[in-house]
Amino acid sequence: MQIQKRSKKTLGRIVIIAGIALLVILGYGLIAHNNNYWPFLVTTPKDVNLSPPTSEEQQGATQIKSSSVDPTVKTSPGSTTTTATPKTDPSANQSTTTVTITNYSTSRIGVLIEAVLSSGTCNLQLTNSSGTTYSYSSSIFAQSSSSTCKDFGMDSTKITPGTWTVTVDITSGSTTGHVSQQLQLDTQ
């Protein structure tokens, strides 16, 4: 039995076919890239309006914003949401942020700040219907997407259950926030 040698012709044909296949693939790649064919497909949304908003669109957005904010929305027992009242001097270079009173009782007032602030001060003032006022202060604690006030260290032996006007002012650099509302504080 004799082993046949591959002829040079067969090897030459394989090289030529491989070269042609490579040229076809490269040619398609160039054409596809220049004409945005697969795999270089670039899709652009055809119905996106990038022009400035019309006055009608601006009015609609303003109405939606104003109707979605209710300063006395109850979110759960012992929790309420209130938007900030800006306390800024128009001539100063200040910004405001939304401050929300979350959980509350005679021993604790929770505060959520809708900005990530790495430092600053939270001032809490509690006033009851007879005019008795207590003031507390704490520092701001930054979280991943918001901030909060650290524990105010409220003296629950002095703060009796009932209706209190709760005022929170926050300051962090040029950023301020303010919220004030009447809350029914209970022991918890």
Contacts in CASP RR format, 6 or more apart in sequence:
PFRMAT RR
TARGET T0000
AUTHOR 0000-0000-0000
METHOD contacts of the structure
MODEL  1
MQIQKRSKKTLGRIVIIAGIALLVILGYGLIAHNNNYWPFLVTTPKDVNL
SPPTSEEQQGATQIKSSSVDPTVKTSPGSTTTTATPKTDPSANQSTTTVT
ITNYSTSRIGVLIEAVLSSGTCNLQLTNSSGTTYSYSSSIFAQSSSSTCK
DFGMDSTKITPGTWTVTVDITSGSTTGHVSQQLQLDTQ
29 40 0 8 1.000
31 37 0 8 1.000
32 38 0 8 1.000
32 39 0 8 1.000
32 40 0 8 1.000
33 40 0 8 1.000
36 42 0 8 1.000
53 61 0 8 1.000
69 83 0 8 1.000
71 82 0 8 1.000
71 83 0 8 1.000
71 181 0 8 1.000
72 80 0 8 1.000
72 82 0 8 1.000
72 181 0 8 1.000
73 80 0 8 1.000
73 81 0 8 1.000
74 80 0 8 1.000
75 81 0 8 1.000
78 103 0 8 1.000
78 104 0 8 1.000
78 105 0 8 1.000
78 186 0 8 1.000
79 102 0 8 1.000
79 103 0 8 1.000
79 104 0 8 1.000
80 100 0 8 1.000
80 101 0 8 1.000
80 102 0 8 1.000
80 104 0 8 1.000
80 181 0 8 1.000
80 183 0 8 1.000
81 100 0 8 1.000
81 101 0 8 1.000
82 99 0 8 1.000
82 100 0 8 1.000
82 101 0 8 1.000
82 179 0 8 1.000
82 181 0 8 1.000
83 98 0 8 1.000
83 100 0 8 1.000
83 179 0 8 1.000
84 96 0 8 1.000
84 97 0 8 1.000
84 98 0 8 1.000
84 99 0 8 1.000
84 177 0 8 1.000
84 178 0 8 1.000
84 179 0 8 1.000
85 177 0 8 1.000
85 178 0 8 1.000
85 179 0 8 1.000
85 180 0 8 1.000
86 96 0 8 1.000
86 176 0 8 1.000
86 177 0 8 1.000
86 178 0 8 1.000
87 96 0 8 1.000
87 169 0 8 1.000
87 176 0 8 1.000
87 177 0 8 1.000
87 178 0 8 1.000
88 94 0 8 1.000
88 95 0 8 1.000
88 96 0 8 1.000
88 176 0 8 1.000
92 174 0 8 1.000
93 174 0 8 1.000
94 174 0 8 1.000
94 175 0 8 1.000
94 176 0 8 1.000
95 174 0 8 1.000
95 175 0 8 1.000
95 176 0 8 1.000
96 175 0 8 1.000
96 176 0 8 1.000
96 177 0 8 1.000
96 178 0 8 1.000
97 113 0 8 1.000
97 114 0 8 1.000
97 115 0 8 1.000
97 117 0 8 1.000
97 170 0 8 1.000
97 175 0 8 1.000
97 176 0 8 1.000
97 177 0 8 1.000
98 113 0 8 1.000
98 114 0 8 1.000
98 115 0 8 1.000
98 177 0 8 1.000
99 111 0 8 1.000
99 112 0 8 1.000
99 113 0 8 1.000
99 114 0 8 1.000
99 168 0 8 1.000
99 170 0 8 1.000
99 177 0 8 1.000
99 178 0 8 1.000
99 179 0 8 1.000
100 111 0 8 1.000
100 112 0 8 1.000
100 113 0 8 1.000
100 114 0 8 1.000
100 179 0 8 1.000
101 109 0 8 1.000
101 110 0 8 1.000
101 111 0 8 1.000
101 166 0 8 1.000
101 168 0 8 1.000
101 179 0 8 1.000
101 181 0 8 1.000
101 183 0 8 1.000
102 110 0 8 1.000
102 111 0 8 1.000
102 112 0 8 1.000
103 109 0 8 1.000
103 110 0 8 1.000
104 110 0 8 1.000
104 166 0 8 1.000
104 183 0 8 1.000
104 185 0 8 1.000
105 156 0 8 1.000
105 185 0 8 1.000
105 186 0 8 1.000
105 187 0 8 1.000
105 188 0 8 1.000
106 154 0 8 1.000
106 156 0 8 1.000
106 159 0 8 1.000
106 160 0 8 1.000
106 161 0 8 1.000
106 185 0 8 1.000
106 186 0 8 1.000
106 187 0 8 1.000
106 188 0 8 1.000
107 154 0 8 1.000
107 156 0 8 1.000
107 159 0 8 1.000
107 187 0 8 1.000
107 188 0 8 1.000
108 151 0 8 1.000
108 152 0 8 1.000
108 154 0 8 1.000
108 188 0 8 1.000
109 124 0 8 1.000
109 126 0 8 1.000
109 152 0 8 1.000
109 154 0 8 1.000
109 166 0 8 1.000
109 168 0 8 1.000
110 148 0 8 1.000
110 149 0 8 1.000
111 122 0 8 1.000
111 124 0 8 1.000
111 148 0 8 1.000
111 149 0 8 1.000
111 168 0 8 1.000
111 170 0 8 1.000
112 146 0 8 1.000
112 147 0 8 1.000
112 148 0 8 1.000
113 140 0 8 1.000
113 146 0 8 1.000
113 147 0 8 1.000
113 148 0 8 1.000
113 149 0 8 1.000
113 170 0 8 1.000
113 177 0 8 1.000
114 146 0 8 1.000
115 146 0 8 1.000
115 147 0 8 1.000
115 175 0 8 1.000
116 142 0 8 1.000
116 143 0 8 1.000
116 144 0 8 1.000
116 145 0 8 1.000
116 146 0 8 1.000
116 147 0 8 1.000
117 140 0 8 1.000
117 142 0 8 1.000
117 147 0 8 1.000
117 170 0 8 1.000
117 172 0 8 1.000
117 175 0 8 1.000
118 140 0 8 1.000
118 142 0 8 1.000
118 172 0 8 1.000
119 139 0 8 1.000
119 140 0 8 1.000
119 172 0 8 1.000
119 173 0 8 1.000
120 139 0 8 1.000
120 140 0 8 1.000
120 170 0 8 1.000
120 171 0 8 1.000
120 172 0 8 1.000
120 173 0 8 1.000
121 137 0 8 1.000
121 138 0 8 1.000
121 139 0 8 1.000
121 140 0 8 1.000
121 170 0 8 1.000
121 171 0 8 1.000
121 172 0 8 1.000
122 137 0 8 1.000
122 138 0 8 1.000
122 139 0 8 1.000
122 140 0 8 1.000
122 149 0 8 1.000
122 150 0 8 1.000
122 152 0 8 1.000
122 168 0 8 1.000
122 169 0 8 1.000
122 170 0 8 1.000
123 135 0 8 1.000
123 136 0 8 1.000
123 137 0 8 1.000
123 168 0 8 1.000
123 169 0 8 1.000
123 170 0 8 1.000
123 171 0 8 1.000
124 135 0 8 1.000
124 136 0 8 1.000
124 137 0 8 1.000
124 138 0 8 1.000
124 149 0 8 1.000
124 152 0 8 1.000
124 154 0 8 1.000
124 166 0 8 1.000
124 167 0 8 1.000
124 168 0 8 1.000
125 133 0 8 1.000
125 134 0 8 1.000
125 135 0 8 1.000
125 136 0 8 1.000
125 166 0 8 1.000
125 167 0 8 1.000
125 168 0 8 1.000
126 133 0 8 1.000
126 134 0 8 1.000
126 135 0 8 1.000
126 136 0 8 1.000
126 154 0 8 1.000
126 159 0 8 1.000
126 164 0 8 1.000
126 165 0 8 1.000
126 166 0 8 1.000
126 167 0 8 1.000
127 133 0 8 1.000
127 164 0 8 1.000
127 165 0 8 1.000
127 167 0 8 1.000
128 160 0 8 1.000
128 162 0 8 1.000
128 163 0 8 1.000
128 164 0 8 1.000
128 165 0 8 1.000
129 163 0 8 1.000
134 154 0 8 1.000
134 155 0 8 1.000
134 158 0 8 1.000
134 159 0 8 1.000
136 152 0 8 1.000
136 153 0 8 1.000
136 154 0 8 1.000
137 152 0 8 1.000
138 149 0 8 1.000
138 150 0 8 1.000
138 151 0 8 1.000
138 152 0 8 1.000
138 153 0 8 1.000
139 149 0 8 1.000
139 150 0 8 1.000
140 147 0 8 1.000
140 148 0 8 1.000
140 149 0 8 1.000
140 150 0 8 1.000
140 170 0 8 1.000
140 172 0 8 1.000
141 147 0 8 1.000
141 148 0 8 1.000
141 149 0 8 1.000
141 150 0 8 1.000
147 172 0 8 1.000
149 168 0 8 1.000
149 170 0 8 1.000
156 187 0 8 1.000
159 185 0 8 1.000
161 185 0 8 1.000
161 186 0 8 1.000
161 187 0 8 1.000
162 184 0 8 1.000
162 185 0 8 1.000
162 186 0 8 1.000
163 182 0 8 1.000
163 183 0 8 1.000
163 184 0 8 1.000
163 185 0 8 1.000
164 182 0 8 1.000
164 183 0 8 1.000
164 185 0 8 1.000
165 180 0 8 1.000
165 181 0 8 1.000
165 182 0 8 1.000
166 180 0 8 1.000
166 181 0 8 1.000
166 182 0 8 1.000
166 183 0 8 1.000
166 185 0 8 1.000
167 178 0 8 1.000
167 179 0 8 1.000
167 180 0 8 1.000
168 178 0 8 1.000
168 179 0 8 1.000
168 180 0 8 1.000
169 176 0 8 1.000
169 177 0 8 1.000
169 178 0 8 1.000
170 176 0 8 1.000
170 177 0 8 1.000
170 178 0 8 1.000
171 177 0 8 1.000
END
